[in-house]
């Protein structure tokens, strides 16, 4: 196994099947302060978010919750969503899906059940949030993908999922009201998403 400093990944000398990686992930003892995902054939450990990210995640949930389709829930609780066609397993920062998607004893939830994903970037996750996850969420048919770029202090919403990822997107700086497409059809006020003053 290898462990990288900034963004640890765990892999062996032989390529592992996606199912084997999921089994490894189930047995993995994740160090305190990290979460684990499967990205591009490797188990990737990413550091947990900064404290103020929790407030931002709650602001997003609070604003979108009244606009959710009936029978859906939105949360920032940690869950693993699996995308077998792309051999990926992500633990999004914010996620919304029908309540029946959670009616399982498995810890591997169906990525295609998602109606919304929100990711808050960090220096170690930013590239994947803006590239690989755009493609995977779009191909899985997730209607809305929100990326809060915490380094650039801007919000991008993607919609119109397709085989290439997403056909439409809009980017605005924090502090603006971002239009959120269906199923929400509302605006997201990004005031207060900035990092706290040091």
PAKOLMAR-909131 format. One line per field, with one value per atom (N, C-alpha, C): atom name; x, y, z; residue number from 0. Coordinates in Angstrom, 3 decimals. Example, Ala and Ser with C-alpha at 12.3 -4.5 7.8 and 13.67 -1.06 7.14 Angstrom:
// PAKOLMAR-909131
atome = (N, CA, C, N, CA, C)
xx = (13.190, 12.300, 13.200, 12.850, 13.670, 12.900)
yy = (-5.690, -4.500, -3.300, -2.250, -1.060, 0.030)
zz = (7.800, 7.800, 7.800, 7.080, 7.140, 7.870)
num = (0, 0, 0, 1, 1, 1)
This chain:
// PAKOLMAR-909131
atome = (N, CA, C, N, CA, C, N, CA, C, N, CA, C, N, CA, C, N, CA, C, N, CA, C, N, CA, C, N, CA, C, N, CA, C, N, CA, C, N, CA, C, N, CA, C, N, CA, C, N, CA, C, N, CA, C, N, CA, C, N, CA, C, N, CA, C, N, CA, C, N, CA, C, N, CA, C, N, CA, C, N, CA, C, N, CA, C, N, CA, C, N, CA, C, N, CA, C, N, CA, C, N, CA, C, N, CA, C, N, CA, C, N, CA, C, N, CA, C, N, CA, C, N, CA, C, N, CA, C, N, CA, C, N, CA, C, N, CA, C, N, CA, C, N, CA, C, N, CA, C, N, CA, C, N, CA, C, N, CA, C, N, CA, C, N, CA, C, N, CA, C, N, CA, C, N, CA, C, N, CA, C, N, CA, C, N, CA, C, N, CA, C, N, CA, C, N, CA, C, N, CA, C, N, CA, C, N, CA, C, N, CA, C, N, CA, C, N, CA, C, N, CA, C, N, CA, C, N, CA, C, N, CA, C, N, CA, C, N, CA, C, N, CA, C, N, CA, C, N, CA, C, N, CA, C, N, CA, C, N, CA, C, N, CA, C, N, CA, C, N, CA, C, N, CA, C, N, CA, C, N, CA, C, N, CA, C, N, CA, C, N, CA, C, N, CA, C, N, CA, C, N, CA, C, N, CA, C, N, CA, C, N, CA, C, N, CA, C, N, CA, C, N, CA, C, N, CA, C, N, CA, C, N, CA, C, N, CA, C, N, CA, C, N, CA, C, N, CA, C, N, CA, C, N, CA, C, N, CA, C, N, CA, C, N, CA, C, N, CA, C, N, CA, C, N, CA, C, N, CA, C, N, CA, C, N, CA, C, N, CA, C, N, CA, C, N, CA, C, N, CA, C, N, CA, C, N, CA, C, N, CA, C, N, CA, C, N, CA, C, N, CA, C, N, CA, C, N, CA, C, N, CA, C, N, CA, C, N, CA, C, N, CA, C, N, CA, C, N, CA, C, N, CA, C, N, CA, C, N, CA, C, N, CA, C, N, CA, C, N, CA, C, N, CA, C, N, CA, C, N, CA, C, N, CA, C, N, CA, C, N, CA, C, N, CA, C, N, CA, C, N, CA, C, N, CA, C, N, CA, C, N, CA, C, N, CA, C, N, CA, C, N, CA, C, N, CA, C, N, CA, C, N, CA, C, N, CA, C, N, CA, C, N, CA, C, N, CA, C, N, CA, C, N, CA, C, N, CA, C, N, CA, C, N, CA, C, N, CA, C, N, CA, C, N, CA, C, N, CA, C, N, CA, C, N, CA, C, N, CA, C, N, CA, C, N, CA, C, N, CA, C, N, CA, C, N, CA, C, N, CA, C, N, CA, C, N, CA, C, N, CA, C, N, CA, C, N, CA, C, N, CA, C, N, CA, C, N, CA, C, N, CA, C, N, CA, C, N, CA, C, N, CA, C, N, CA, C, N, CA, C, N, CA, C, N, CA, C, N, CA, C, N, CA, C, N, CA, C, N, CA, C, N, CA, C, N, CA, C, N, CA, C)
xx = (0.831, 0.000, 0.874, 0.385, 1.112, 0.286, 0.966, 0.296, 0.955, 0.179, 0.717, 0.437, 1.323, 1.241, 0.021, -0.125, -1.220, -2.560, -2.604, -3.850, -3.592, -3.646, -3.277, -4.163, -3.550, -4.285, -3.750, -4.590, -4.176, -4.350, -3.280, -3.369, -2.315, -2.555, -1.583, -0.827, 0.021, 0.787, -0.081, -1.095, -2.001, -3.272, -3.790, -5.055, -6.172, -7.024, -8.119, -9.427, -10.359, -11.671, -12.408, -13.402, -14.186, -14.838, -15.394, -16.022, -15.002, -13.798, -12.749, -12.359, -12.306, -12.005, -13.097, -14.365, -15.468, -15.338, -14.979, -14.778, -13.616, -12.522, -11.388, -11.815, -12.633, -13.108, -13.925, -14.735, -15.538, -14.657, -13.502, -12.619, -11.557, -11.452, -10.406, -10.637, -9.590, -9.635, -9.098, -10.012, -9.657, -9.109, -7.933, -7.368, -8.292, -8.261, -9.055, -8.737, -9.787, -9.599, -9.633, -9.936, -9.986, -11.292, -11.681, -12.774, -12.228, -12.846, -12.344, -13.352, -12.846, -13.650, -12.869, -13.547, -12.865, -12.891, -11.686, -11.547, -10.492, -10.875, -9.952, -9.161, -9.857, -9.225, -8.408, -8.482, -7.745, -8.648, -8.342, -8.998, -8.238, -8.971, -8.360, -8.842, -7.906, -8.228, -8.087, -9.146, -9.132, -9.350, -8.670, -8.867, -10.271, -10.795, -12.107, -12.085, -13.242, -13.391, -12.994, -12.712, -12.482, -13.787, -13.689, -14.867, -15.969, -15.616, -16.657, -17.403, -16.843, -17.552, -18.895, -18.945, -20.192, -21.295, -20.958, -21.946, -22.426, -21.490, -21.856, -22.763, -22.422, -23.251, -24.661, -24.762, -26.080, -26.877, -26.182, -26.881, -27.449, -26.684, -27.171, -28.395, -28.286, -29.408, -30.645, -30.463, -31.603, -32.316, -31.544, -32.160, -32.836, -32.265, -32.808, -33.910, -33.902, -34.869, -36.327, -36.775, -38.173, -38.521, -37.521, -37.771, -37.565, -37.272, -37.081, -38.373, -38.262, -39.463, -40.010, -41.297, -41.919, -41.286, -41.068, -40.512, -38.998, -38.337, -36.879, -36.294, -35.017, -34.319, -32.968, -32.502, -31.186, -30.394, -29.099, -28.295, -26.829, -26.106, -24.647, -24.018, -24.833, -24.311, -23.478, -22.431, -21.562, -22.216, -22.319, -22.800, -21.974, -21.836, -21.074, -22.038, -21.935, -22.753, -21.871, -22.401, -21.630, -22.098, -21.119, -21.358, -20.613, -21.206, -20.492, -20.038, -20.843, -20.477, -19.185, -18.891, -17.659, -16.633, -16.984, -16.118, -15.650, -16.633, -16.369, -17.300, -16.869, -17.694, -17.335, -18.305, -18.073, -18.875, -18.308, -18.994, -19.212, -20.267, -20.441, -20.681, -20.290, -20.482, -21.959, -22.738, -24.187, -24.840, -25.942, -26.605, -28.099, -28.867, -30.324, -30.770, -31.705, -32.215, -33.586, -34.340, -35.619, -35.379, -36.305, -36.165, -35.965, -36.590, -36.463, -35.030, -34.185, -32.784, -32.035, -32.543, -31.901, -32.503, -33.523, -34.181, -33.432, -32.200, -31.356, -30.426, -30.015, -29.040, -27.614, -27.470, -26.143, -25.575, -24.253, -23.610, -23.216, -23.604, -23.325, -24.646, -24.825, -26.071, -25.964, -27.106, -27.186, -26.952, -25.843, -25.529, -26.562, -27.233, -28.232, -29.515, -29.659, -30.832, -30.712, -29.510, -29.283, -30.020, -30.604, -31.184, -30.340, -29.423, -28.565, -27.310, -26.185, -24.922, -24.289, -23.729, -22.943, -21.583, -20.534, -19.173, -18.521, -17.836, -17.042, -15.594, -14.893, -13.534, -12.552, -11.480, -10.303, -9.122, -7.946, -6.797, -6.542, -6.859, -6.597, -7.716, -8.936, -10.050, -10.502, -10.017, -10.540, -10.525, -9.411, -9.322, -10.371, -10.530, -11.532, -12.954, -13.212, -14.554, -14.936, -13.954, -14.214, -14.038, -13.578, -13.379, -14.049, -13.432, -13.923, -15.358, -15.652, -17.000, -18.042, -17.645, -18.574, -18.995, -18.033, -18.346, -19.186, -18.774, -19.459, -20.888, -21.071, -22.425, -23.319, -22.763, -23.553, -23.955, -23.010, -23.329, -24.332, -24.324, -25.282, -26.667, -26.776, -28.079, -28.472, -27.510, -27.813, -28.235, -29.479, -29.976, -29.189, -28.707, -28.027, -26.767, -25.642, -24.367, -23.846, -23.646, -23.167, -21.742, -20.830, -19.461, -19.221, -18.921, -18.543, -17.028, -16.422, -14.971, -14.493, -14.066, -13.708, -12.377, -11.560, -10.287, -10.480, -11.316, -11.583, -12.780, -13.490, -14.680, -15.712, -16.100, -17.145, -17.956, -19.199, -20.122, -20.450, -20.425, -20.806, -21.895, -22.988, -24.043, -24.052, -24.092, -24.163, -25.546, -26.112, -27.385, -27.438, -28.507, -28.661, -27.599, -27.758, -26.797, -26.773, -25.592, -25.435, -24.339, -24.106, -23.075, -21.674, -21.502, -20.191, -20.028, -21.089, -21.077, -22.304, -22.143, -23.267, -23.177, -24.352, -24.410, -24.485, -24.905, -25.112, -24.468, -23.976, -23.450, -23.479, -23.425, -23.393, -22.454, -21.552, -20.597, -20.750, -20.847, -20.937, -20.047, -19.526, -18.719, -19.589, -18.976, -19.701, -20.240, -21.439, -22.112, -23.258, -23.275, -24.335, -25.420, -26.545, -27.636, -27.547, -27.283, -27.069, -28.394, -28.795, -30.038, -29.868, -30.799, -30.762, -31.856, -31.464, -32.441, -33.328, -34.238, -35.126, -34.272, -34.681, -36.024, -36.238, -35.264, -35.380, -36.086, -35.687, -36.271, -36.329, -35.163, -35.072, -33.701, -33.370, -32.017, -31.340, -30.025, -29.219, -28.398, -28.655, -27.917, -26.587, -25.498, -24.170, -23.495, -24.250, -23.713, -23.328, -22.162, -21.722, -20.932, -20.672, -19.904, -18.392, -17.964, -16.534, -15.870, -14.563, -13.789, -13.848, -13.846, -13.852, -12.545, -12.626, -11.430, -10.453, -9.167, -8.142, -7.755)
yy = (-1.181, 0.000, 1.243, 2.284, 3.548, 4.609, 5.550, 6.629, 7.926, 8.809, 10.078, 11.145, 12.131, 13.128, 14.018, 14.752, 15.726, 15.028, 14.013, 13.332, 11.850, 11.173, 9.766, 8.895, 7.954, 6.936, 5.588, 4.600, 3.258, 2.364, 1.733, 0.822, -0.262, -1.377, -2.460, -2.495, -3.494, -3.603, -4.136, -4.910, -5.458, -4.611, -4.314, -3.590, -4.389, -3.706, -4.359, -4.053, -5.003, -4.756, -3.730, -3.111, -2.114, -2.746, -3.937, -4.619, -4.914, -5.305, -5.573, -4.285, -3.172, -1.889, -1.498, -1.754, -1.464, -2.311, -3.588, -4.454, -3.950, -3.517, -2.949, -1.703, -0.889, 0.338, 0.025, -1.044, -1.456, -1.833, -2.417, -2.909, -1.896, -0.820, 0.166, 0.918, 1.028, 1.878, 3.227, 4.196, 5.523, 6.351, 6.952, 7.771, 8.929, 9.322, 10.467, 11.666, 12.384, 13.585, 13.350, 12.111, 11.801, 11.101, 11.201, 10.399, 9.657, 8.550, 7.713, 7.636, 7.706, 7.561, 6.697, 6.246, 5.535, 6.439, 6.829, 7.732, 7.163, 6.957, 6.466, 5.229, 4.247, 2.971, 2.919, 3.964, 3.990, 4.432, 3.926, 4.465, 5.722, 6.821, 8.128, 8.640, 9.014, 9.608, 11.118, 11.826, 13.285, 13.816, 14.921, 15.473, 16.009, 15.899, 16.456, 17.962, 18.527, 19.945, 20.847, 22.103, 23.138, 23.397, 23.920, 24.125, 24.948, 26.047, 26.916, 26.287, 25.217, 24.530, 23.985, 23.562, 23.034, 24.081, 25.327, 26.407, 26.628, 26.596, 26.769, 25.628, 24.386, 23.242, 23.372, 23.812, 23.992, 25.104, 26.194, 27.274, 26.768, 25.935, 25.369, 24.482, 23.579, 22.682, 23.475, 24.474, 25.272, 25.976, 26.478, 27.204, 26.277, 25.089, 24.189, 23.276, 22.987, 22.044, 22.376, 23.655, 23.949, 23.720, 23.570, 23.428, 22.000, 21.074, 19.673, 19.055, 18.135, 17.378, 16.619, 16.397, 15.672, 14.295, 13.884, 12.568, 12.498, 13.640, 13.686, 14.289, 14.012, 14.614, 15.142, 16.176, 16.748, 16.708, 16.413, 16.228, 16.502, 16.797, 16.861, 15.741, 14.751, 13.585, 12.735, 12.090, 11.304, 9.997, 9.833, 8.593, 8.321, 7.055, 6.655, 6.299, 7.026, 6.755, 6.072, 4.997, 4.143, 4.346, 4.437, 4.609, 3.485, 2.268, 1.107, 1.292, 1.960, 2.153, 2.929, 3.824, 4.610, 4.128, 3.070, 2.517, 3.599, 4.341, 5.405, 5.227, 5.718, 5.756, 7.056, 7.951, 9.283, 9.491, 10.275, 10.708, 12.204, 12.661, 14.098, 14.875, 16.156, 17.018, 17.250, 17.465, 17.674, 16.791, 16.180, 15.288, 15.265, 15.082, 14.958, 13.785, 13.021, 11.831, 11.499, 10.650, 10.201, 9.435, 9.554, 8.871, 7.367, 6.752, 5.295, 4.885, 5.803, 5.471, 5.118, 5.593, 5.345, 4.142, 3.535, 2.388, 1.113, 1.023, -0.137, -0.356, -1.591, -1.875, -1.768, -1.532, -1.398, -0.007, 0.085, 1.396, 1.926, 1.219, 1.629, 2.069, 3.376, 3.904, 4.086, 4.046, 4.131, 5.572, 5.808, 7.144, 7.684, 6.800, 7.249, 7.728, 7.503, 7.989, 9.474, 10.010, 11.404, 12.382, 13.421, 14.515, 15.777, 15.778, 16.945, 16.501, 17.099, 16.926, 18.298, 18.553, 19.760, 19.367, 19.905, 19.662, 20.992, 21.048, 22.201, 21.816, 22.566, 22.178, 22.441, 21.656, 21.918, 21.839, 22.206, 22.164, 20.747, 19.735, 18.356, 17.739, 18.312, 17.714, 18.554, 19.781, 20.747, 20.204, 19.630, 19.142, 18.070, 17.102, 16.059, 16.613, 17.553, 18.150, 18.864, 19.459, 20.262, 19.492, 18.246, 17.477, 16.104, 15.182, 13.804, 13.725, 14.440, 14.361, 15.018, 16.039, 16.645, 15.583, 14.829, 13.783, 12.663, 12.182, 11.032, 11.385, 12.493, 12.881, 13.142, 13.792, 14.055, 12.781, 11.853, 10.588, 9.764, 9.918, 9.176, 9.811, 10.988, 11.638, 12.467, 12.827, 13.686, 15.052, 15.502, 16.718, 17.987, 18.130, 19.373, 19.039, 19.631, 19.482, 20.879, 21.150, 22.446, 22.301, 23.120, 23.144, 24.500, 24.473, 25.696, 25.696, 26.514, 26.602, 27.507, 26.894, 27.638, 28.366, 27.941, 28.614, 29.871, 29.785, 30.925, 31.763, 31.271, 31.938, 32.220, 31.129, 31.214, 29.925, 30.061, 28.928, 28.625, 27.339, 26.898, 25.851, 26.053, 25.047, 24.449, 23.112, 22.363, 21.730, 21.705, 21.028, 20.547, 19.896, 19.215, 18.117, 17.039, 15.940, 15.274, 14.778, 14.109, 13.056, 12.356, 11.316, 11.900, 13.200, 13.846, 14.509, 14.619, 15.326, 16.198, 17.484, 18.421, 19.352, 19.717, 20.614, 22.084, 22.381, 23.764, 24.022, 25.255, 25.648, 27.168, 27.625, 29.051, 29.238, 30.201, 30.487, 31.937, 32.142, 33.485, 33.558, 34.750, 34.889, 34.781, 34.339, 34.315, 35.712, 35.728, 36.982, 37.242, 36.523, 36.670, 35.619, 35.814, 34.835, 33.966, 32.696, 31.742, 31.087, 31.149, 30.476, 28.958, 28.305, 26.852, 26.252, 25.387, 24.804, 23.749, 23.189, 22.120, 20.964, 20.315, 20.367, 21.494, 22.380, 23.418, 24.675, 25.173, 26.386, 27.520, 27.855, 28.924, 29.579, 30.504, 31.057, 30.664, 30.512, 30.186, 31.421, 31.985, 33.160, 32.693, 33.091, 32.639, 33.627, 34.595, 35.504, 34.691, 34.945, 34.225, 32.971, 32.667, 31.467, 31.713, 32.964, 33.303, 32.718, 32.540, 32.125, 33.228, 32.852, 33.888, 34.675, 35.906, 36.759, 36.154, 36.221, 35.652, 36.664)
zz = (0.000, 0.000, 0.000, -0.698, -0.693, 0.003, 0.608, 1.313, 0.890, 0.257, -0.197, 0.851, 0.915, 1.985, 1.894, 0.781, 0.659, 0.508, -0.344, -0.621, -0.683, 0.443, 0.460, -0.421, -1.124, -1.857, -1.423, -1.495, -1.110, -2.321, -2.734, -3.867, -3.701, -4.324, -4.294, -5.604, -5.756, -6.994, -8.132, -7.811, -8.815, -8.871, -10.084, -10.170, -9.500, -8.764, -8.050, -8.777, -8.734, -9.316, -8.456, -9.040, -8.309, -7.078, -7.228, -6.087, -4.994, -5.388, -4.396, -3.667, -4.401, -3.765, -2.781, -3.147, -2.218, -0.951, -1.128, 0.035, 0.890, 0.231, 0.967, 1.743, 1.102, 1.737, 2.986, 2.911, 4.075, 5.258, 4.979, 6.038, 6.459, 5.719, 5.967, 7.276, 8.050, 9.245, 8.815, 8.685, 8.183, 9.337, 9.158, 10.235, 10.603, 11.853, 12.286, 11.415, 11.040, 10.239, 8.743, 8.297, 6.873, 6.527, 5.239, 4.696, 3.492, 3.118, 2.027, 0.895, -0.333, -1.544, -2.527, -3.591, -4.668, -5.885, -6.337, -7.474, -8.415, -9.671, -10.701, -10.266, -9.708, -9.387, -8.116, -7.292, -6.026, -4.892, -3.705, -2.510, -2.138, -2.064, -1.807, -0.461, 0.386, 1.681, 1.565, 1.922, 1.880, 3.285, 3.630, 4.970, 5.142, 6.354, 6.660, 6.459, 6.305, 5.989, 7.148, 6.794, 7.798, 8.539, 9.746, 10.582, 9.943, 9.266, 8.725, 7.551, 6.963, 5.887, 6.384, 7.643, 8.206, 8.148, 8.486, 8.442, 7.013, 6.056, 4.648, 4.192, 4.558, 4.172, 4.740, 5.980, 6.600, 5.920, 5.524, 4.810, 3.490, 2.778, 1.518, 1.785, 2.757, 3.079, 3.486, 4.343, 4.815, 3.665, 2.693, 1.580, 0.575, 0.347, -0.673, -0.150, 1.149, 1.719, 1.356, 1.452, 1.122, -0.349, -1.225, -2.661, -3.155, -2.246, -2.632, -3.142, -4.092, -4.473, -3.259, -3.250, -2.138, -1.992, -0.751, -0.476, -0.587, -0.705, -0.798, 0.473, 0.708, 1.847, 1.387, 2.074, 1.803, 3.098, 2.985, 4.187, 3.893, 4.959, 4.855, 5.683, 6.058, 6.780, 5.839, 6.342, 5.457, 5.001, 3.685, 3.068, 1.835, 1.480, 0.307, -0.823, -1.939, -3.130, -4.165, -4.754, -5.651, -7.094, -8.013, -9.441, -10.167, -10.220, -10.769, -12.213, -13.046, -14.455, -14.622, -13.700, -13.740, -12.720, -11.985, -10.943, -9.970, -9.468, -8.510, -7.311, -6.172, -4.962, -4.243, -4.145, -3.586, -2.308, -1.420, -0.205, -0.288, -0.998, -1.218, 0.076, 0.044, 1.209, 1.487, 0.428, 0.549, -0.507, -0.169, -1.121, -0.860, -1.940, -1.836, -2.697, -2.157, -2.854, -2.282, -2.979, -2.420, -1.121, -0.194, 1.093, 0.928, -0.093, -0.258, -0.591, -1.082, -1.357, -0.073, 1.066, 2.355, 3.082, 2.495, 3.118, 2.776, 3.255, 2.982, 4.168, 4.353, 5.407, 4.872, 3.566, 2.961, 3.237, 3.295, 3.409, 2.033, 0.976, -0.400, -1.038, -1.176, -1.721, -3.229, -3.895, -5.348, -5.816, -6.514, -7.010, -7.971, -8.715, -9.678, -8.997, -7.700, -6.967, -6.614, -6.684, -6.297, -7.209, -6.618, -7.407, -7.271, -6.297, -6.065, -5.336, -5.737, -5.023, -4.878, -3.705, -3.481, -2.928, -3.528, -3.048, -2.707, -1.560, -1.161, -1.370, -2.201, -2.565, -1.436, -1.437, -0.614, -1.567, -1.126, -2.023, -2.532, -1.731, -2.148, -2.977, -2.952, -3.693, -4.885, -4.986, -5.963, -7.393, -7.834, -9.216, -9.514, -8.621, -8.845, -8.803, -7.884, -7.791, -9.082, -9.766, -10.965, -12.272, -12.206, -13.442, -13.350, -12.638, -12.581, -12.063, -11.003, -10.424, -11.323, -12.081, -13.054, -14.065, -14.575, -15.564, -14.946, -13.777, -13.180, -12.773, -12.068, -11.649, -12.865, -13.890, -15.097, -15.801, -15.988, -16.659, -15.869, -14.536, -13.698, -13.725, -14.351, -14.463, -13.257, -12.394, -11.243, -11.802, -11.557, -12.205, -11.899, -10.655, -10.268, -9.469, -9.892, -9.192, -8.875, -7.592, -7.121, -6.614, -7.134, -6.637, -5.992, -4.709, -4.006, -3.942, -4.780, -4.877, -3.745, -2.659, -1.448, -1.608, -2.585, -2.813, -3.668, -4.690, -5.575, -5.115, -4.093, -3.540, -4.631, -5.305, -6.317, -6.327, -6.783, -6.839, -8.293, -8.637, -9.981, -9.844, -10.576, -10.620, -12.019, -12.073, -13.326, -13.417, -14.628, -14.858, -16.305, -16.684, -17.971, -18.104, -17.300, -17.356, -18.730, -19.107, -20.405, -20.294, -21.382, -21.408, -21.223, -21.478, -21.326, -19.963, -19.210, -17.927, -17.817, -18.019, -17.998, -19.190, -19.715, -20.863, -20.454, -19.225, -18.808, -17.453, -17.284, -15.980, -15.845, -14.605, -14.298, -13.104, -13.201, -12.126, -11.679, -10.369, -9.795, -8.559, -8.244, -7.027, -5.776, -4.670, -3.404, -3.108, -2.540, -2.253, -3.216, -4.358, -5.362, -5.132, -5.823, -5.780, -7.027, -6.803, -7.885, -8.266, -9.544, -9.949, -9.885, -9.211, -9.085, -9.972, -10.920, -11.850, -11.186, -11.981, -11.512, -10.978, -9.913, -9.329, -8.314, -8.143, -7.113, -7.622, -8.780, -9.354, -8.339, -7.795, -6.799, -6.958, -6.086, -6.078, -4.770, -4.841, -3.673, -3.323, -2.165, -1.712, -1.142, -1.779, -1.362, -0.411, 0.082, 1.089, 2.323, 2.861, 4.050, 3.765, 2.484, 2.127, 2.199, 2.344, 2.389, 3.644, 3.559, 4.733, 5.784, 7.053, 8.102, 8.094, 8.524, 8.600, 9.594, 9.261, 10.156, 11.199)
num = (0, 0, 0, 1, 1, 1, 2, 2, 2, 3, 3, 3, 4, 4, 4, 5, 5, 5, 6, 6, 6, 7, 7, 7, 8, 8, 8, 9, 9, 9, 10, 10, 10, 11, 11, 11, 12, 12, 12, 13, 13, 13, 14, 14, 14, 15, 15, 15, 16, 16, 16, 17, 17, 17, 18, 18, 18, 19, 19, 19, 20, 20, 20, 21, 21, 21, 22, 22, 22, 23, 23, 23, 24, 24, 24, 25, 25, 25, 26, 26, 26, 27, 27, 27, 28, 28, 28, 29, 29, 29, 30, 30, 30, 31, 31, 31, 32, 32, 32, 33, 33, 33, 34, 34, 34, 35, 35, 35, 36, 36, 36, 37, 37, 37, 38, 38, 38, 39, 39, 39, 40, 40, 40, 41, 41, 41, 42, 42, 42, 43, 43, 43, 44, 44, 44, 45, 45, 45, 46, 46, 46, 47, 47, 47, 48, 48, 48, 49, 49, 49, 50, 50, 50, 51, 51, 51, 52, 52, 52, 53, 53, 53, 54, 54, 54, 55, 55, 55, 56, 56, 56, 57, 57, 57, 58, 58, 58, 59, 59, 59, 60, 60, 60, 61, 61, 61, 62, 62, 62, 63, 63, 63, 64, 64, 64, 65, 65, 65, 66, 66, 66, 67, 67, 67, 68, 68, 68, 69, 69, 69, 70, 70, 70, 71, 71, 71, 72, 72, 72, 73, 73, 73, 74, 74, 74, 75, 75, 75, 76, 76, 76, 77, 77, 77, 78, 78, 78, 79, 79, 79, 80, 80, 80, 81, 81, 81, 82, 82, 82, 83, 83, 83, 84, 84, 84, 85, 85, 85, 86, 86, 86, 87, 87, 87, 88, 88, 88, 89, 89, 89, 90, 90, 90, 91, 91, 91, 92, 92, 92, 93, 93, 93, 94, 94, 94, 95, 95, 95, 96, 96, 96, 97, 97, 97, 98, 98, 98, 99, 99, 99, 100, 100, 100, 101, 101, 101, 102, 102, 102, 103, 103, 103, 104, 104, 104, 105, 105, 105, 106, 106, 106, 107, 107, 107, 108, 108, 108, 109, 109, 109, 110, 110, 110, 111, 111, 111, 112, 112, 112, 113, 113, 113, 114, 114, 114, 115, 115, 115, 116, 116, 116, 117, 117, 117, 118, 118, 118, 119, 119, 119, 120, 120, 120, 121, 121, 121, 122, 122, 122, 123, 123, 123, 124, 124, 124, 125, 125, 125, 126, 126, 126, 127, 127, 127, 128, 128, 128, 129, 129, 129, 130, 130, 130, 131, 131, 131, 132, 132, 132, 133, 133, 133, 134, 134, 134, 135, 135, 135, 136, 136, 136, 137, 137, 137, 138, 138, 138, 139, 139, 139, 140, 140, 140, 141, 141, 141, 142, 142, 142, 143, 143, 143, 144, 144, 144, 145, 145, 145, 146, 146, 146, 147, 147, 147, 148, 148, 148, 149, 149, 149, 150, 150, 150, 151, 151, 151, 152, 152, 152, 153, 153, 153, 154, 154, 154, 155, 155, 155, 156, 156, 156, 157, 157, 157, 158, 158, 158, 159, 159, 159, 160, 160, 160, 161, 161, 161, 162, 162, 162, 163, 163, 163, 164, 164, 164, 165, 165, 165, 166, 166, 166, 167, 167, 167, 168, 168, 168, 169, 169, 169, 170, 170, 170, 171, 171, 171, 172, 172, 172, 173, 173, 173, 174, 174, 174, 175, 175, 175, 176, 176, 176, 177, 177, 177, 178, 178, 178, 179, 179, 179, 180, 180, 180, 181, 181, 181, 182, 182, 182, 183, 183, 183, 184, 184, 184, 185, 185, 185, 186, 186, 186, 187, 187, 187, 188, 188, 188, 189, 189, 189, 190, 190, 190, 191, 191, 191, 192, 192, 192, 193, 193, 193, 194, 194, 194, 195, 195, 195, 196, 196, 196, 197, 197, 197)
